Amino acid sequence: MIQNLKRSLVKAAVIGAVGLAAPAAVTGVALACGDHTATPGKAVPTDAAKVTIPVQGMTCGGCAMTVHNALMAIDGVYDATVDFEKGTAVIAFDAKKVQTASLTAAIDKAGYKSGKPTT
């Protein structure tokens, strides 16, 4: 009888721990994939060049952040607003330092497919 009670208590503890951990896991997924844009950047000068590049393959906010980080790592990029729902990256950059080919290459290297840039 005591063994059965111990087993029941262990099962209850495990089920309780899983029940408490599950909402945190679900919240973590929601936080990772819930936001559909990634926008933090640097101050953008008024004379900055701006281009919109289609991006294929993004499925969540984490994807958008990956593309954003790849673009922001380029010297001369001021800001990148990446929206996975729209499938776009709008980039503000210094045209004296950055070519649009560098932007599309960064998107492709990050694991996504860039489309034709438009201004």
HUGI-V778133 format. One record per helix or strand of 3 or more residues. SS is the DSSP state (H for helix, E for strand). FROM is the first residue (numbers start at 1). LEN is the number of residues. If there is no record, write none. Layout:
ss	from	len
SS	FROM	LEN
SS	FROM	LEN
//
This chain:
ss	from	len
H	2	33
E	49	8
H	61	12
E	77	7
E	88	6
H	100	10
//
